[in-house]
Amino acid sequence: MIIDFHTHTLLSDGLLLPAEAVRQAEARGYRAIGLTDHADFSNVERVVAETVRGCERLNGSGGPAAVPGLEITHVPPELIPELITLGRKLGARLVLVHGETIVEPVRPGTNRAAISGGADILAHPGLISDEDCLLAREKGVHFELSARRGHSLTNGHVAAKARQFGIPLVVASDAHSADDLLTPALWKKVGQGAGLGEEEWRRVEQNSRALLERLGF
């Protein structure tokens, strides 16, 4: 069953209410969905509070686990560790950082700041460096293979670096609408498209289950 740690709702730039996102995920065979709307210092209190409140009411209703989180997005690198800490203090169970994708002008140093600050997942890390990979292994940060157009262009590089340095991978949709959510077959194909073999894919599934358990779900 799918564990997708990266989705967006209308609390930022997505199209669905949290309840709609969870129901659409349930229909696609999800075990868990991370609701990780874009946040910076201007909106983090609102985003986290509303996401936590929505997830608390949805969990226990028989659908997939709704994991309240946030995606720190285009924040200056020197401020990212502080925002990671604040997000957790406010109640986010899952913290992603919008990594140095090659299709957006993400400030250099964002990957390093996300890793240093202890994010759970570095989303679409782009052409991540060996030095940042070494730090990620030390810190236990997961790398994301993205199903989203554009961000997925460097999945092969990310997978190769994760293999080289022993970094845990997850596969996520970065969904902004119902059509972006994954099916079990597509979830696996994103990994295969990045060059993962069967044993590596099993580790992705194991990584996802272990992270979900670590988050308390």
N, C-alpha and C positions, 0 to 999 in steps of 0.2 A: 504493500500500500504506500502511496506517495506521502512523503514528508517534504513539504515545500516551505522553506524558511523566509521567503522574500516575496511579499505581495503588497499592493497598495490599494487603498480605499478612497472614498471621497473626502476623508479627513486630510488628504493632500491632493494628489493629482490623479487618483483612480476614479472609476466610474460607479463603483458599487458601495453600498452600505456594508459595514462589517458583517451583518447578518446575511446579506446577499452573497458576499464572498464566501462565507462559510458554507452556505447551502449549495452554491455552485461547486465548491470543492468536494462536498459530500457526494454530489452526483457523479463526480469523476473518480471516486474511489480514494480520496485522501484520508490518511490517518491523522495528519496534523497540518495546519496552515499558520505560518507566521504573518501577522498583520504588522507591517513595518513601514509606516508612512514616513515620508521625508520630513526631516526636522533639522532646525538650527536653533540658535538661542532665542529667536523671536517667537517660536511656536511650540517648543518642546513640552512645556507644562500642559498646554491644551491637548496636544496630540497624544501624549502618554496617558493623561487622565481619561480622555474619552476612549482610547483604545483599551485600557485596562477595564474600564467600566463595561464596555461592550463585551469583552471576552469573558468577564466574570459571569455575566448573565447568560452567555451562550454555552459555556462549558457545563457539562453535565446534562445536556439536552439530547444526548445520543448521537450527535454528529462528530466530526473530526475535532481534535483538540485545537482550540484557538489560542495561539501564543501571542501575548501582547508584547510588541517591540517597537523599534524605530529604526530608520535608516538615516544616519547623519550624512548630510548631503552638501557638498561644496562649502564646507566650513574651513576657514584657514587652518592649515595643519597644526599650528601651535595651540589652537583652541580645542582640537578634537579630543585629547585625553580628558580635559575638564568636562566636555559635554557627554562623553561616555559615562563618566562618574555620575553626573547629574541625572542622566536618563535612568540609570539603575536606581538611584536614590528615589526618583519619582515613581518607580514601580515597573519599569520596562524589564521584562524577563529575558529579552533577546535584543542584542545591539549589533546592528550592521553598520558598516561605513561604506559609503559610495566610493569605490576605489577608482584608480587611475585608468578608466576606460579610454580607449583611443578615439572614441567618437564624441567626446565632450572635453571642454577645456578644464579638466580637473587640475588643481594646482599641484605641481611636483612636491613630493614629500607627504602627500596624503596617505599613501600606502604605509609608509613608515610610521606616521603618527597613529594610524588606526591600530597597527600591530603593537606599538609601544604602549598605547592606551588600554589594550586588552579587550578589543572588540571580539565578539563571538565569531563573526564571519566578516571577511573582507570581500565585499561584493565586486564582481567583475574587475579583477586587479590589473587588467591590461598586460603590458609587457613588464611584469614585475621583475625586479633585479634579484640576483643571487644573494646579495646582502640582506635584502628584506625577507627573502625566503628563510635564511638562517635564523633571523630574529623571530619569524612566525613559528618556526619549529620549536624554538625555545619557549615561546609564549603560549603555544597550543591554540593558535588562531586557525580557523578553517578558511579555506579558499573556496569561492563559488565558481562553478561552471554555469554560465547563464544561458537561458533559453531565449533571452530577449534579443531582437534584431539589433545589430550594431555591437552591443556588448559581447555577443557571442563570437565575434571575429577573432578574439585572442584566446578562446577556450583551449586550443591546442597547445599554445605556449604555457598557459596556466597548468594544464594537466601534466605537461612534461616537467615543469619545475616542481610540481607537487610530488611527482614520481621520484625525481632526483633527490629531493630534500626530505622526503617522508612527511609531507604535510597533508592533513586530512582534507578531503574534498567533499563538498555537497553540490547537488544540482538543484537549481531554483528557477522559477518562472520569471521573476520580476514582473508579475502580472499587474496590469492596470485595468483590465476588463475581464469579463467572463471568458471571452475567446482566448485570452492569454494563458489561462490555467492549463495545466498539463493533464494528460492521460497517462496511465501506467506505461504504455508503450513509448510515448514521446519522452517521458521522464528518462527512461533508459536510453533512448536514441540520442539524447543530448550528450550523455556520457560516451556512448559509442562514437559519436561524431567527433568528439575530442580525442579519440584514439584509445579509450579505455577498453581493455580486454575483460573477459568474464570475471576473472578473479578480482580485478580492480573495481569492477562495477559492484561486486558483492561487498567490497570494502566501503564504497560510497553508501550503500544501504546500511551497513553497520555503523558508519560514522554518523549518519542521520539519526538512527535510533539512539545511539549513545548520547548525542548532543541533546536530543529531545528529552531523554531521561535526566541528563544533567540540569536541564532547565526546569525540571519538576513536573514533566508531563508523561 
